[in-house]
Amino acid sequence: MKSLVRWSATLGLVGTTLLGSLFGGSLRALALTEQQVMEKLQTVPVFTVTDGEGSPLVASIPTQSNQNAAVAGVFISQRDAQAFVERLKREKPELGNQVRVVPVSLAEVYQLDQQSQNQPNGLDFAYIPVQQQVQSAQQLLGQGQEFQGVPLFVARGGRDQGYLTIQQEGQQVIPFFFDKEQLQNLVNRFKEQQPNLASSVEIQVVPLEGIISTLQTQDNPQLEQILLIPSQESLQFLRQSSSQ
């Protein structure tokens, strides 16, 4: 319930965004604190598969050191997570009928991952992206390059290749989208409002895992302005959950 309350703040944002400007400069100042990183991640819902006791379903994966690592899947899409459960019910009904899809905040996964790193046999988390968005990422990269991780899409343009921003509570923020289509709609609106800059705007893609690492470690001044925008599917899920 706490997560749903936190996520509800995201619901009103995307539908009523005010376009900002192209924010000049590269992402550079102090790395964010642990609490600030958590705040960036807590508005993003992700989906895990848990057993009857509420523990994450874990797979044993061989490592290069000939040891097995315990890995829990974290789905970006609720539909993908549910499809996995349905497949499990068909192939392993005894297990499949005991598991279910549970929404959690990305911040909670991040916190568990941080705690596990300090344990000798800690649990690893594998983010499972939406394949359609991976294909969109591949198209942006071009042939000969393979995208690894969960794609996040951001727009840049202008003479200095600044970041496209939106207004949130009177502040300029730099939106990173899990859905390329959502960002494309924003870019189209910007081009209509700023036709003289239209030809300079391009969509770029970065891995979610890289953004999380950057938030933790890099000395970047505009890190506080990064805003992660959940997918349209996730926003719809939040609306339904909030109404219930």
Salt bridges, closest charged atoms under 4 A:
GLU86 OE2 - LYS89 NZ 3.78
GLU108 OE2 - ARG6 NH2 3.90
